[in-house]
Amino acid sequence: MYIPIIETKSKEEIKMFQESKLPEILGYLKNNSKFYQDLFYEQKIDITKIKTLEDLIQIPVTTKNDLQKRNKDFLCVDEEKIIDYLSTSGTLGEPVIFAMTNNDLDRLAYNEYISFSCADAIKTDIFQLMVTMDRRFMAGMAYYSGIRKLGAGIVRVGPGNPELQFDTINRISPTAFITVPSFIIKLIEYAEKNNFDLNKTSISKAVCIGESIRTGNFELNTLGKRIIDKWNIKLYSTYASTEMGTAFTECKHGRGGHHHPEIIIVEILDSKNNPVKEGEAGEVTVTNIGVEGIPLLRFKTGDICHFYTDPCKCGRNTMRLGPVIGRKQQMIKYKGTILYPPALFDILNDIQNVKNYIVEVFTNELGTDEIVVKVGSNLINSGFEKEIKDFFRAKIRVAPGIQIMNPAEISKIQFPEMSRKPITFIDKRKI
């Protein structure tokens, strides 16, 4: 297991290291970024006075809206230096184009290399990559590059198609998955229908992307438990985004995703952009280190998390991020209760006979949030609908509207043409 030396240093040394990078980061933006040039001028910001991480609060945050409105103004290099173009998924509005230089691609590979090292990846591993490599998607390319740098084997199977996934397992004997955890459930169901003994396969671990597998106290959530109850594999959670250009991956101790201070500065901020205290939830806000193409300064990701600073048993002394509670823009105010979609997903994952689902939120005639959960199940009757509602009331005190549908209909909604990842939440609220 490779651990960068800086990640084993004291908190004070890590902070000093990051502060030594501030002049370089701010100077680069002032010289090359039209967006940040304008920001510094309009806000009368003297970057020479930004000397500590605490001083960053003097600079306004950057938002997804800024990126959408002024996408090209963030570019810091001439077009001939750009090697790869990619985009965000567009989950919260218009996708944003990112341009990457050769150095950016090397940085991305390094990030994934040290992230996979967190997840106990070694050279003798063979990773079955169940993520798309096309459609302007960063994740698949990033994972591929990181595994190459690690020196491990890769099988590019892509998402879906359980038959091909098991054919790959039988023919090549991979040791690890990279996939959304809900797809592992699909593989388990396929194996049970076809009398495959899952625990006699070569798979020993899975790096889980896109969905949470842990609760706030780091226990496996319902989705995680459903996997290991049937398949004796080690699960590792990871959290990342295109804008961050980095990943927070948990180690074998499963106590949150590790921060890599050599490539990103992290702040956890409240709604007024002030730092929260440890133990309080806040929005993950990042500043890239070493990005050439489109570096970001104090970018608010929209993801709400808790953070932890106690040393990890693995030897790292870096900050750790807990599971994503939800996205700020996806917060639902329902009958006096504040909810985030992941909390609803966890409940649905725990209900027997629920095959798949879509959570929809819209504005009702009173101007308040309304929730309808479209449940895919073979039990289409009023009794099962009542069971689902009772389950919600027991967990969160309120019950959304329930619409039971054929699982195949739900699947069509979840995987529309050109989709890069399954859709489980649809926000139809009036802005």
N, C-alpha and C positions, 0 to 999 in steps of 0.2 A: 504493500500500500504506500503510494507516494503522497507525502504531505509537504507543501511548500514551507520553507523555513519560517517565513513571515507569519504563517498561520499558527505557529507554535510559540511565538513571542508573547510577551506580556501585553495587556490591554494598552498600557501607556506607550510601549514601543510600536504597536500597530497604529495607534493614533498619530504618533510622530511621523511614521512612514507615510501615512495618507496625507498629512498636512504638508509634507515635503513635496507632494505632487501637485498641490493647489496652484502655485504660480505657473506651472507648465500647462495645466488644464485651462485655467482662465486666460492665459496669454494666447493659447492656441485659438480659443473661441473668439477673443477680441480681434485677432488678426485674420480669421478665416470665415467666421459664421456671420452672415448678414443679419440673421435673427437676433443673435446675442450682441452684435455690435449696436443694433438699434435699442435693445433692452438696456444695455449698460449706459448708453447716451441718454435715453429718455428718463431713466431712473437715477441718473447722476451717480452711478456706481464707480468708485475708484477701486479697481481690482487689486491694487497694491496693498490695500488695507484689509483684504480678506486673507488672513494668515492662519486661522484655526478652523476646525470643523464647525465650531460654534458660530463663527463669523458668517457662515453660509446663509444664515437666516436673514442677512441683509439683502440677499438677492431674491427677487420674486420666483416662485415656482414656475415650471413649464408644464403644460397640460397637453392631453391628447388633442384638445381643440386647437391649440397652437400649431401642433404638427399638421393637423388636417387643413388649416387655413393657410399656412405658410410653409408647406412641405419643402419646396425648393430652396427656401431661404436658410434652411438648416445645413445644406450641403457645404462642406468645407474644402473640397478638392476639385480639381479640374476633371472633366468627364473622362479624359483618357486614362486617369488613374483608377477608374472604377472597374472592378472585375466582375462583380455580381450584383444584380438587382433583386430585391425581394420585397415582400410587403407584410404588414400585419394582417390578422385574420378578418378584421372589420367587425368584431363582436360588438363593439360600442360605437358604430358609425362607419363613415367612409374609411376604407383601408388606407394606410400610409405607406408610401414607397420608401425603402431604405437602400442606400447605395453603399457597397462595401469594397474597400481596397484590398490589395493582396495582404497587407499587414493586418487589416481587420479580420480577414479569413483565418490568418495564423492565430490571432488573439482568440477567436471563437473556438478554434480547435484546441488551444491550450485550456480554455475554460472548461470544455467538455471533458478533456483528459483528466483534469484535477477533480472534476465533478464525478466522473465515473470511478476515479480512485477512491472517493468518499464511499461509493457503493461497493467497495471491495472488488472492483473489476481488476483482473490480471491478464497477462499476455496470453495465457492458455485458454481464456474464455472465447466462446463463439456467440456473438450477439445476433439474435433474430430481430431484425428491425421492422416493426409493424407500423411504420409512419411513412407518409408520402414524401418523396424526394422532389416532387415537382410543384406546380401551382404557386410559385413564388414563395414557398414555405421555407422558413429558416430551420425549423426544428430537425427535420430529416437530414438535411445537409450538415447541420451542426453535430448531431449524434454520429453520423458517418465519419466526419473529420476527426472527432475526439477519439473514436475507437481506433481509427488508423494511427493516430499519434500514440495511443496506448500500445499498439502492436497486436491487438486482439483480432479475432476473425469476425467477419460480418456476413450475414445473409440478408439481402434486401428483398424481403417478401412484400412489404407494403401492408396497408390496412385491409381488414375484412378477410373473406374467403377462408373459413376454418379448415376446409379440406386441404387447401394448399399449405396452410400453417402446419398441419399434422404431417403432411407428406414431407415437409422440410425437416421436421423433428425426426422423423423415421430415417430419412436419407442422410442427413448431415450431422445429427446429434448436437445441436446448439446447446449451450449451457445457460443462456439468459435471454429474457425478453426485454424489449423496449416498446411499451404500448400503453394505451389508456387502460386502466384496470377493469373497467366495465366490459372490455372485449375479452379479458381472461374468463369472465363469467360465461361468455358465449362459447369459448373454447371448452370450458368444463361441460356445458350442456351438450355440445357436439360429441365430446368424448363419451359421455354417459349413454347417448343414443347409439353410439357405434361400438360400445363395449371396450373402450380403450382404458388401460390402467394408467392413470395419470402419474402415479408415483413411481412408475417404472420407466418414465421418460428421462432424457438427459437434462431436462430443465431444473436448475437449482435456485434461480432467483429471477426477479423481474424489477426493472426500473420503471416505476409507474409515473406517467405524465398526464397532465390535463385534468385530472380529477384527484380529489383528496382521498387518502386511505386511512387517515388518522383523525381522532377527536382532538379537542383542545388540550387534553391531558396526555396526549401522545399514545393512547391506546389505539389499536386498530378499530376503525369504525365498522359499520355494518358491511360495507362493500369489501373492506380488507378481510374481515372475518369470514365472509362467504367464500372468498378465494382460498384462504389457508385451511378452512374446514374440509375442503375437497382436494386441495393440491398442496402438498408439503413443500412449499417454496418460500424463500426469503423475499420479502417485499421492501423496496426502497422508494421513498417518496422524493419527488423533485419538483421544483417550482421555477419557472422561467418565463420570459417574454421576449419578443423581438426587440422592443425598445431598450431593454436592459442589456441585451447582448451577453448575458451571463445566466448561470443557474445556481439555485440553492438546493443542494442534494444532501439528504441525511446519510449518516454513516450507520454502521451496524447497530449502534445503540438507540437509534430511532428517536432522537430527542430534538428534532427540528433540522431544517436545511442549513448547511454551513455557508457563511459568508466568505467570499474570497477577496480580501482587502486589497490585493495587488491589482485588481481589475475593476473594482467598483466601490464607490462610497455610498453608504446607505443611511438614510434618515427615516424615522417612523413619526409621522406628523398627524396632528389632529385636523379638524375641519377649518381651523384658523391658521394652519400652517406652522403651528408651534410643536416642538418635540414632545412626544408623550413619555410618561414614565414607564419603566419596565413593569409589566403586569397589566398595562392598559393597551387596548387595541388602537391601532393607528394605520394610516395609509403609507404603504411602502413607497419611498421617494428615493430616486437614485441619481448618481452622477457617474458617468462612465470615466474610466481611466484607460488611456491608450487607444481610443477609437479615433480614426482619421476621417472617415466618410461623413457620418452624421452623429457626432457626439452630442450628448444631452446633459444639461446641467439642472440639477434639482427637479427631475422629471417625476411627477406624481403618477404612479402606475394605475391607480384606481383600486388596487388590491388591499384589503384590510387584513392585517395580521397582528399577532403578538410577537414580541422579540425577547430573547433570552441571552444573558451575558455570562452566566457561570461557565467555567471550563468544562469541556466535554471529556469523557473518559478515553476518547480516541487520541487525545493529545493536542487537539486544536483549541485555541483560546479565542476564536473568533465569535462574533455575534451569530445567533441562530434564529431563523424565522420559523414560527409555528405554522400549522395548516392555514391556508387562506380561508378566512371566515366568509368572505364574499367580496363582490365588487361594489364599490361605493355607489355607482350609478344603477346598480341592480337592487339596491335596498328597497324592501317592500314594507309599507305601513298598512297592516291588515287587521282591522277590528281592534285597534289599540295595541297591537303587537308588532315589534320590529323584526323582520325576517330577512334572511338572505337565501337565495336558491340552494346552496349546498346543504343547508339544514333540512330543506324539503326533500332533496335527493336522498339524504341518509335515511329518512323515514321510509320513503318508497322502496329503497333497497332492502329494507327489513321486513317487508310485507310479502308473505308467501303468495304465489300465483300472479304477482306483478312481473311481467316479462320485460317490459320497457315502458317509457313514459316521456311526456313533454309537459313542462310547467309553463303556463301562459299567464301573464299578468296584464291587465288593462284597466282603464279608467271607467268607472261606472257612471250612471246618470247623476249621482251625487257629487262626482268629482273626486272620489276616493279610490284607492287601489282595490282591485278585485282579482282573485286567483281562480283559475280553472286548471285542474290537473287532468290531462288526457292519459289514461292508463291503458296499456296494452295487456290484455289478459284473455284467456279462453273462458273465464267465468264472467259472462255478461249477464248479470242479474242484480236486482236491487239489494239483495242480501249482502253481496260482496261490496257494493258501493257503500252500504252502511258500515261494514267492517273497516273499510279504508278510512272513512270519516272518523270513526271511533278511535282508530289508531292515531290519527293526527291530533285529535283532542287530548288524548292521553299524553302525547309528547310535547305539544306546543300550545295546548289549551284552545286552539281554534281549528276549524275544519274548512278547507277550501272546497270549491265546487269540484265534483268528480264526473268525468265522462269516460266510460269504459268502451274501448274500441278493440278491433282486431289488432294483434301485435304487428302484423304485416303493414297495416295502415300507419302505425306509429313509426315503424322503421323507415317508411318512405319520407316522412317529415324529418326524421333525424338525419338522414343522409341524402340531402338534395344534390342535384348535379353541381359539380364544382366545389362542394363542401370539402374542407380540409380536416375537419374533426366533427364528431357527432354533435348535433344540436339537441340540448335538453332544456333550454330556457328560451322563451320568446317574449320579448317585452313590447307590448302594443300600447303602452300608456301614452297619453297626449303630453307633449312637452310644454 
